[in-house]
Amino acid sequence: MSLFEALNEENDSLTPLNGVKTDEESKPYFNGTTAREAYEGNDGTASKMYHKTKSEEAHQFEGGLLKPVIFGGLDGILTSFAIVAGAAGGNLPAEVILVLGFSNILADALSMGVGEFLSSKANNEWIINERRREAWEMDNYPEGEIEEMIQIFEAKGMNLEDATSVVQTMAKYKEFFVDIMMTHELDLSVPEEDHMKTSIQEGLIMFTSFAVFGSMPLLGYIIIPVVFSSLGPEPLFLAACAVTAVVLFILGSVKSRFCIQSWYSSGAETLLLGGACATVAYSVAHLLSS
């Protein structure tokens, strides 16, 4: 046996010092732990192991679609419940509640979807136009843009020498530098080339979320009379209240996937805030009807 082989064999048999684990011992510890889970658990060792074994970190890009889902869902279910509460407070029959509810939900969902698409499209086009202006200014007076960025980096804590070195290096790459200027000077994120597709997607998600969640309080007026035909309007309204509360909690729980809150804390927060809005809707309807 060679000296090198003997040393390797001896090292393999040694117990790690100071509690340091070997690669083999660390594998079960890392197994199943993502970078996000390591962050949420404040586990630096798990984060290090993840980045050593993964070539690219997986980020939650779907979080960008959270706004139309949550906003559309909350607006839809609260709009629907307001219609149900108003109709129930006015002692309208279930048939009228269904007609009013579904017609308004569909019309509002279309309006919200189109509005989300148009606003997203207009915002992206405005940002692209601002980028064209910054690129034009870079072409015509690069010294001024470079000096402006140096001042911005100084304001963020860099000393003059480092800020000058960094900015002048980035300025060698015009397209990259213009994007950096957009971020630090105008606080704008440049949209992707297929931003129209993203705007359409956001509009469709807003429409779907509004329509689906907005239909929830009305489903009891369809399903319950089929099973319990003898029930009056009060149990139907109570069922709508229960469905609204459950869906509000679920929406909040889903939101927790993209923020630092626990699922039950986020669910309770959405339930309380949405419930307050629903209570106001019912109170106003009851007051006006009386």
C-alpha positions as CSV (number, residue, x, y, z in Angstrom):
1,M,0.0,0.0,0.0
2,S,1.3,3.4,-1.0
3,L,1.8,6.3,1.5
4,F,-1.0,8.3,-0.2
5,E,-3.5,5.3,0.0
6,A,-2.5,4.8,3.7
7,L,-3.2,8.4,4.5
8,N,-6.6,8.4,2.7
9,E,-7.6,5.2,4.6
10,E,-6.6,6.8,7.9
11,N,-8.5,10.0,7.2
12,D,-11.6,8.1,6.3
13,S,-11.6,6.5,9.7
14,L,-11.2,9.7,11.6
15,T,-14.1,11.3,13.4
16,P,-14.8,14.9,12.2
17,L,-13.6,17.6,14.7
18,N,-15.8,20.3,16.2
19,G,-19.0,18.7,15.0
20,V,-18.1,19.2,11.3
21,K,-20.0,16.7,9.2
22,T,-18.6,15.0,6.1
23,D,-20.3,15.3,2.7
24,E,-21.9,11.9,3.2
25,E,-23.3,12.9,6.6
26,S,-24.5,16.2,5.3
27,K,-26.6,14.7,2.5
28,P,-29.5,13.6,4.7
29,Y,-29.5,17.0,6.4
30,F,-29.7,18.8,3.0
31,N,-32.1,16.4,1.4
32,G,-35.4,18.1,0.6
33,T,-34.3,21.6,1.9
34,T,-34.7,24.4,-0.7
35,A,-33.0,27.8,-0.5
36,R,-36.3,29.4,0.5
37,E,-36.8,26.9,3.3
38,A,-33.3,27.5,4.5
39,Y,-34.0,31.2,4.6
40,E,-37.3,30.9,6.4
41,G,-35.6,28.6,9.0
42,N,-32.6,30.9,9.3
43,D,-30.4,27.9,8.5
44,G,-27.1,29.1,6.9
45,T,-25.7,25.6,6.7
46,A,-28.7,24.3,4.7
47,S,-28.4,27.3,2.4
48,K,-24.7,26.6,1.8
49,M,-25.4,23.0,1.0
50,Y,-28.2,23.9,-1.4
51,H,-26.0,26.3,-3.4
52,K,-23.1,23.8,-3.5
53,T,-25.3,21.1,-5.1
54,K,-27.5,23.3,-7.3
55,S,-26.3,25.1,-10.4
56,E,-29.2,27.5,-10.4
57,E,-31.4,28.6,-7.6
58,A,-35.2,28.2,-8.1
59,H,-37.1,31.4,-7.4
60,Q,-40.8,31.8,-7.2
61,F,-41.5,33.6,-10.4
62,E,-45.2,32.9,-10.1
63,G,-45.3,35.4,-7.2
64,G,-45.6,38.1,-9.8
65,L,-49.1,36.9,-10.6
66,L,-50.2,37.0,-7.0
67,K,-51.6,40.5,-7.3
68,P,-54.3,39.7,-9.9
69,V,-55.2,36.4,-8.2
70,I,-55.6,37.9,-4.7
71,F,-57.0,41.2,-5.8
72,G,-59.4,39.6,-8.3
73,G,-60.5,37.0,-5.8
74,L,-61.1,39.4,-2.9
75,D,-62.9,41.9,-5.1
76,G,-65.0,39.1,-6.7
77,I,-66.2,37.4,-3.5
78,L,-66.8,40.7,-1.6
79,T,-68.8,42.1,-4.6
80,S,-70.8,38.9,-4.7
81,F,-71.4,38.9,-1.0
82,A,-72.5,42.5,-1.1
83,I,-75.1,41.6,-3.7
84,V,-76.3,38.7,-1.6
85,A,-76.4,40.7,1.6
86,G,-78.3,43.5,0.0
87,A,-80.8,41.2,-1.6
88,A,-81.2,39.2,1.6
89,G,-81.7,42.5,3.6
90,G,-84.4,43.5,1.1
91,N,-86.1,40.1,1.4
92,L,-85.7,39.3,-2.3
93,P,-86.3,35.7,-3.5
94,A,-83.5,33.4,-4.3
95,E,-84.2,33.5,-8.0
96,V,-83.6,37.3,-8.1
97,I,-80.5,37.0,-6.0
98,L,-79.0,34.5,-8.5
99,V,-79.9,36.7,-11.5
100,L,-78.5,39.8,-9.9
101,G,-75.4,37.9,-8.6
102,F,-74.2,36.1,-11.7
103,S,-75.0,38.9,-14.1
104,N,-73.0,41.4,-12.0
105,I,-70.2,39.0,-11.4
106,L,-69.7,38.2,-15.1
107,A,-69.9,41.9,-16.1
108,D,-67.5,43.0,-13.3
109,A,-65.1,40.1,-14.1
110,L,-64.9,41.2,-17.7
111,S,-64.4,44.8,-16.7
112,M,-61.7,43.9,-14.1
113,G,-59.9,41.6,-16.6
114,V,-59.9,44.2,-19.4
115,G,-58.8,46.9,-16.9
116,E,-55.9,44.8,-15.6
117,F,-54.8,44.1,-19.2
118,L,-55.0,47.7,-20.3
119,S,-53.3,49.1,-17.2
120,S,-50.5,46.5,-17.4
121,K,-50.0,47.2,-21.1
122,A,-50.0,51.0,-20.6
123,N,-47.5,50.8,-17.7
124,N,-45.1,48.5,-19.7
125,E,-45.3,50.8,-22.7
126,W,-44.6,53.9,-20.5
127,I,-41.5,52.1,-19.0
128,I,-40.2,51.2,-22.5
129,N,-40.7,54.8,-23.7
130,E,-38.7,56.0,-20.7
131,R,-36.0,53.5,-21.5
132,R,-35.8,54.9,-25.1
133,R,-35.3,58.3,-23.6
134,E,-32.5,57.2,-21.3
135,A,-30.8,55.4,-24.2
136,W,-31.0,58.6,-26.3
137,E,-29.5,60.6,-23.5
138,M,-26.7,58.1,-23.1
139,D,-26.0,58.4,-26.8
140,N,-25.9,62.2,-26.7
141,Y,-24.4,63.0,-23.4
142,P,-22.8,59.9,-21.8
143,E,-20.6,61.9,-19.4
144,G,-23.7,63.4,-17.8
145,E,-25.4,60.1,-17.3
146,I,-22.2,58.5,-15.9
147,E,-21.8,61.4,-13.5
148,E,-25.4,61.1,-12.4
149,M,-25.1,57.4,-11.7
150,I,-21.9,58.0,-9.7
151,Q,-23.8,60.4,-7.5
152,I,-26.6,57.9,-7.1
153,F,-24.2,55.1,-6.0
154,E,-22.4,57.5,-3.6
155,A,-25.8,58.3,-2.1
156,K,-26.3,54.5,-1.6
157,G,-23.1,54.3,0.5
158,M,-20.2,53.9,-2.0
159,N,-17.2,56.1,-1.8
160,L,-16.3,58.2,-4.8
161,E,-13.5,56.0,-6.0
162,D,-15.5,52.8,-6.0
163,A,-18.6,54.4,-7.4
164,T,-16.5,55.8,-10.3
165,S,-14.8,52.5,-11.0
166,V,-18.1,50.5,-10.9
167,V,-20.1,53.0,-13.0
168,Q,-17.4,53.5,-15.7
169,T,-17.0,49.7,-16.0
170,M,-20.8,49.2,-16.5
171,A,-21.0,52.1,-18.9
172,K,-18.8,50.1,-21.4
173,Y,-21.9,47.9,-22.0
174,K,-24.6,50.4,-23.1
175,E,-27.7,48.2,-23.0
176,F,-26.8,46.8,-19.6
177,F,-26.0,50.3,-18.3
178,V,-29.3,51.7,-19.5
179,D,-31.2,49.0,-17.7
180,I,-29.2,49.8,-14.5
181,M,-30.0,53.5,-15.0
182,M,-33.7,52.6,-15.2
183,T,-33.5,50.6,-11.9
184,H,-31.5,53.0,-9.8
185,E,-32.4,56.4,-11.3
186,L,-36.1,55.9,-12.1
187,D,-36.8,53.0,-9.9
188,L,-38.4,51.1,-12.8
189,S,-38.0,47.5,-13.9
190,V,-37.8,47.1,-17.6
191,P,-40.4,44.6,-18.9
192,E,-39.5,41.6,-21.0
193,E,-39.8,41.7,-24.8
194,D,-43.0,39.6,-24.6
195,H,-44.6,42.0,-22.2
196,M,-47.8,41.9,-24.2
197,K,-48.2,38.2,-23.5
198,T,-47.7,38.9,-19.8
199,S,-50.3,41.7,-19.8
200,I,-52.8,39.3,-21.5
201,Q,-52.0,36.7,-18.9
202,E,-52.6,39.1,-16.0
203,G,-55.9,40.2,-17.5
204,L,-57.1,36.5,-17.9
205,I,-56.0,35.7,-14.4
206,M,-57.9,38.7,-13.0
207,F,-61.0,37.8,-14.9
208,T,-60.9,34.1,-13.9
209,S,-60.1,34.8,-10.3
210,F,-62.9,37.4,-10.0
211,A,-65.4,35.1,-11.7
212,V,-64.5,31.9,-9.8
213,F,-64.3,33.4,-6.3
214,G,-67.2,35.7,-6.9
215,S,-69.4,32.8,-7.7
216,M,-68.7,31.1,-4.4
217,P,-71.3,32.9,-2.2
218,L,-74.0,32.2,-4.8
219,L,-73.4,28.4,-5.1
220,G,-75.3,27.8,-1.9
221,Y,-78.4,29.3,-3.5
222,I,-78.1,26.6,-6.2
223,I,-76.9,23.5,-4.3
224,I,-78.7,23.8,-1.0
225,P,-82.3,24.1,-2.3
226,V,-81.7,20.9,-4.4
227,V,-80.8,18.9,-1.3
228,F,-83.0,20.7,1.2
229,S,-85.9,22.1,-0.6
230,S,-87.8,23.1,2.6
231,L,-85.2,25.6,3.8
232,G,-86.0,29.3,3.9
233,P,-83.9,32.3,2.9
234,E,-82.1,32.7,6.2
235,P,-80.2,29.3,6.0
236,L,-79.2,30.2,2.5
237,F,-77.8,33.5,3.6
238,L,-75.9,31.9,6.5
239,A,-74.5,29.4,4.0
240,A,-73.3,32.3,1.9
241,C,-71.7,33.9,5.0
242,A,-69.9,30.6,5.8
243,V,-68.6,30.1,2.3
244,T,-67.4,33.7,2.1
245,A,-65.5,33.2,5.4
246,V,-63.8,30.0,4.3
247,V,-62.8,31.3,0.9
248,L,-61.4,34.5,2.5
249,F,-59.2,32.3,4.8
250,I,-58.1,30.2,1.9
251,L,-57.1,33.2,-0.2
252,G,-55.0,34.5,2.7
253,S,-53.4,31.1,3.2
254,V,-52.4,31.0,-0.4
255,K,-50.9,34.5,-0.1
256,S,-48.6,33.2,2.7
257,R,-46.7,31.1,0.2
258,F,-45.2,34.3,-1.2
259,C,-44.6,36.3,2.0
260,I,-43.0,35.7,5.4
261,Q,-46.3,35.2,7.3
262,S,-47.5,31.8,8.4
263,W,-50.4,30.3,6.5
264,Y,-52.8,30.6,9.5
265,S,-51.7,34.2,10.3
266,S,-52.1,35.3,6.7
267,G,-55.5,33.5,6.4
268,A,-56.8,35.1,9.6
269,E,-55.6,38.5,8.5
270,T,-57.5,38.2,5.2
271,L,-60.5,36.8,6.9
272,L,-60.7,39.7,9.4
273,L,-60.2,42.4,6.8
274,G,-62.5,40.9,4.2
275,G,-65.0,40.1,6.9
276,A,-65.0,43.7,8.0
277,C,-65.8,44.8,4.4
278,A,-68.5,42.1,4.2
279,T,-70.0,43.3,7.5
280,V,-70.1,46.9,6.2
281,A,-71.9,45.7,3.0
282,Y,-74.5,43.8,5.0
283,S,-75.0,46.6,7.5
284,V,-75.6,49.2,4.9
285,A,-77.9,47.0,2.9
286,H,-79.9,46.1,6.1
287,L,-80.1,49.8,7.1
288,L,-81.3,50.9,3.7
289,S,-83.8,48.1,3.4
290,S,-85.3,49.0,6.8
